[in-house]
Amino acid sequence: MLITILTLASLFTATNGHGRLILPPGRSTMWRYGYNTPKNYNDNQVSCGGFYKQWTLNKGKCGLCGDPWDGIRENEAGGKYATGTIAGNYSAGNTMEVKLEITASHRGFHEFRICPVNNPSVRATQSCFDANLLHQPNGLTKFDEPGAVGTYSVTLVLPREVSCTQCVLQWKWNTGNSHGCDKNNTCCIGCGPQEQFYGCADIAISPASGYSVIDNHATSYYVRNFTWCHMFILFIQILILNLYF
């Protein structure tokens, strides 16, 4: 009887939590760290509505920040938790520390992407995120889940050419604890579709030396400051004028 109770208790615990982005805190998690933002008590379960909804009903599709594809996007621009509150300030070309709190281990791997938006009312796009897949100092883009409950730190390198007044940091956790089969009919624990968790945080990134940011709503373009080149061209023009006049 005691063994049965303990087994049921462990199953309940396993389904009662998974993971959250805590540094910088995700949109659904900011309230836990003193920000005056809406409270999401299920912020460690932002998982596309669950495995069945994501992979059976929505054919693998998910909201950019973990909301169900066919549901209300509460964690995207215009949603309840997307207030546009900046959760961290960083510098382009430098490293940033990200922390994850894993409340139930599911193995798999974590990835991080950023999208310069510069307008809290405009939604990011997955193509923008994919253009800025972040890597660790060792060059790896995936951080393997250690397989234990706890808080984990990941160091990421920010692109030198990307800066913004408001960027969206996207965290994606592709778990790997379920048995499945991939497109090549290879079947194993971690193969094929797996449960996925997401989190989005709003951050600001100051430009690196020699770069400036041009705000163009959902897209930001970054250009070198070639003032010295303009001065050189002006000098040549003056020289030509002096020769002919």
KAQUIFEN-V936439 format. One record per pair of residues at least 4 apart in sequence whose ideal C-beta (glycine too) atoms are under 8 Angstrom apart, sorted by sequence separation. I is the first residue (numbers start at 1). J is the second residue. If there is no record, write none. Layout:
# KAQUIFEN-V936439
<<I	J> <I	J>>
This chain:
# KAQUIFEN-V936439
<<1	5> <2	6> <3	7> <4	8> <5	9> <6	10> <7	11> <8	12> <9	13> <10	14> <11	15> <12	16> <13	17> <21	25> <22	26> <25	29> <26	30> <29	33> <31	35> <42	46> <47	51> <49	53> <50	54> <51	55> <52	56> <53	57> <54	58> <55	59> <58	62> <62	66> <63	67> <67	71> <75	79> <78	82> <90	94> <124	128> <125	129> <126	130> <127	131> <128	132> <129	133> <135	139> <136	140> <146	150> <158	162> <181	185> <182	186> <187	191> <190	194> <207	211> <216	220> <226	230> <227	231> <228	232> <229	233> <230	234> <231	235> <232	236> <233	237> <234	238> <235	239> <236	240> <237	241> <238	242> <239	243> <240	244> <241	245> <21	26> <25	30> <30	35> <31	36> <48	53> <49	54> <51	56> <52	57> <53	58> <55	60> <62	67> <63	68> <67	72> <73	78> <74	79> <77	82> <117	122> <124	129> <135	140> <136	141> <162	167> <181	186> <182	187> <186	191> <187	192> <207	212> <215	220> <216	221> <20	26> <31	37> <40	46> <48	54> <54	60> <62	68> <63	69> <67	73> <73	79> <74	80> <75	81> <76	82> <90	96> <117	123> <135	141> <146	152> <181	187> <207	213> <214	220> <22	29> <25	32> <30	37> <31	38> <47	54> <54	61> <62	69> <67	74> <72	79> <74	81> <75	82> <77	84> <117	124> <134	141> <136	143> <180	187> <213	220> <214	221> <20	28> <21	29> <25	33> <31	39> <49	57> <54	62> <61	69> <63	71> <65	73> <67	75> <74	82> <88	96> <133	141> <179	187> <180	188> <214	222> <20	29> <31	40> <49	58> <64	73> <66	75> <67	76> <115	124> <143	152> <179	188> <182	191> <213	222> <214	223> <22	32> <25	35> <27	37> <48	58> <58	68> <63	73> <65	75> <100	110> <115	125> <179	189> <180	190> <181	191> <182	192> <212	222> <22	33> <29	40> <32	43> <58	69> <65	76> <117	128> <143	154> <178	189> <180	191> <181	192> <211	222> <212	223> <28	40> <58	70> <63	75> <64	76> <67	79> <116	128> <177	189> <178	190> <179	191> <180	192> <211	223> <48	61> <49	62> <57	70> <63	76> <115	128> <176	189> <177	190> <180	193> <211	224> <212	225> <28	42> <29	43> <48	62> <54	68> <98	112> <115	129> <176	190> <180	194> <210	224> <211	225> <28	43> <48	63> <53	68> <54	69> <114	129> <207	222> <210	225> <113	129> <115	131> <116	132> <178	194> <26	43> <53	70> <65	82> <113	130> <115	132> <177	194> <178	195> <28	46> <48	66> <49	67> <114	132> <136	154> <137	155> <176	194> <46	65> <47	66> <48	67> <49	68> <113	132> <136	155> <175	194> <26	46> <46	66> <48	68> <49	69> <113	133> <114	134> <136	156> <137	157> <174	194> <175	195> <46	67> <48	69> <49	70> <112	133> <113	134> <135	156> <136	157> <175	196> <49	71> <111	133> <112	134> <134	156> <135	157> <174	196> <175	197> <20	43> <134	157> <173	196> <20	44> <134	158> <172	196> <173	197> <19	44> <134	159> <172	197> <173	198> <18	44> <20	46> <172	198> <17	44> <18	45> <132	159> <171	198> <17	45> <145	173> <170	198> <171	199> <18	47> <46	75> <170	199> <171	200> <111	141> <132	162> <145	175> <170	200> <171	201> <111	142> <145	176> <169	200> <110	142> <111	143> <168	200> <169	201> <109	142> <110	143> <168	201> <169	202> <40	74> <109	143> <110	144> <168	202> <169	203> <109	144> <110	145> <167	202> <168	203> <84	120> <108	144> <109	145> <166	202> <167	203> <83	120> <84	121> <108	145> <166	203> <167	204> <27	65> <82	120> <107	145> <166	204> <167	205> <26	65> <106	145> <129	168> <165	204> <77	117> <105	145> <107	147> <164	204> <40	81> <105	146> <129	170> <164	205> <38	80> <77	119> <95	137> <105	147> <112	154> <163	205> <38	81> <77	120> <78	121> <102	145> <105	148> <162	205> <163	206> <37	81> <77	121> <102	146> <105	149> <110	154> <112	156> <114	158> <124	168> <163	207> <38	83> <77	122> <78	123> <104	149> <114	159> <163	208> <28	74> <37	83> <77	123> <102	148> <103	149> <116	162> <118	164> <120	166> <124	170> <28	75> <76	123> <77	124> <102	149> <116	163> <117	164> <118	165> <119	166> <158	205> <161	208> <27	75> <37	85> <76	124> <102	150> <114	162> <116	164> <118	166> <160	208> <163	211> <165	213> <26	75> <101	150> <102	151> <117	166> <164	213> <35	85> <73	123> <101	151> <102	152> <116	166> <117	167> <161	211> <163	213> <165	215> <100	151> <116	167> <117	168> <160	211> <35	87> <99	151> <100	152> <115	167> <28	81> <30	83> <99	152> <114	167> <115	168> <27	81> <99	153> <100	154> <114	168> <27	82> <30	85> <98	153> <99	154> <114	169> <115	170> <27	83> <97	153> <98	154> <113	169> <114	170> <164	220> <30	87> <44	101> <97	154> <98	155> <112	169> <113	170> <163	220> <97	155> <98	156> <112	170> <162	220> <44	103> <64	123> <96	155> <97	156> <112	171> <113	172> <163	222> <64	124> <95	155> <96	156> <111	171> <112	172> <162	222> <26	87> <64	125> <95	156> <110	171> <111	172> <161	222> <25	87> <64	126> <95	157> <96	158> <110	172> <24	87> <94	157> <95	158> <110	173> <111	174> <24	88> <94	158> <109	173> <110	174> <23	88> <64	129> <93	158> <108	173> <109	174> <92	158> <93	159> <108	174> <91	158> <92	159> <93	160> <106	173> <108	175> <109	176> <90	158> <92	160> <107	175> <108	176> <92	161> <106	175> <107	176> <108	177> <92	162> <106	176> <107	177> <92	163> <98	169> <100	171> <106	177> <105	177> <98	171> <100	173> <23	97> <24	98> <23	98> <23	99> <124	200> <21	98> <22	99> <21	99> <22	100> <21	100> <22	101> <20	100> <86	166> <19	100> <20	101> <19	101> <84	166> <108	190> <120	202> <19	102> <20	103> <107	190> <18	102> <19	103> <18	103> <19	104> <17	103> <18	104> <108	194> <16	103> <17	104> <19	106> <16	104> <18	106> <15	104> <106	195> <114	203> <116	205> <14	104> <128	218> <13	104> <114	205> <128	219> <125	218> <124	218> <118	213> <122	217> <123	218> <119	215> <122	218> <116	213> <118	215> <118	216> <119	217> <118	217> <119	218> <117	217> <117	218> <118	220> <65	168> <116	219> <117	220> <116	220> <65	170> <64	170> <88	201> <90	203> <92	205> <87	201> <89	203> <90	204> <91	205> <92	206> <87	202> <88	203> <89	204> <90	205> <91	206> <92	207> <93	208> <86	202> <87	203> <88	204> <89	205> <90	206> <92	208> <85	202> <86	203> <89	206> <91	208> <82	200> <84	202> <86	204> <92	211> <82	202> <75	198> <75	199> <76	200> <75	200> <51	178> <22	151> <23	153> <66	196> <66	197> <66	198> <60	193> <65	198> <66	199> <62	196> <64	198> <65	199> <66	200> <63	198> <65	200> <62	198> <64	200> <55	193> <54	193> <54	195> <51	193> <54	196> <51	194> <51	195> <24	169> <26	171> <50	195> <21	169> <47	195> <48	196> <47	196> <21	171> <47	197> <48	198> <46	197> <47	198> <45	197> <46	198> <46	199> <19	173> <18	173> <43	199> <29	199> <28	199> <27	199> <26	199> <27	200> <26	200> <27	201> <26	201> <27	202> <25	201> <24	201> <19	197> <21	199> <24	202> <18	197> <20	199> <21	200> <24	203> <21	201>>
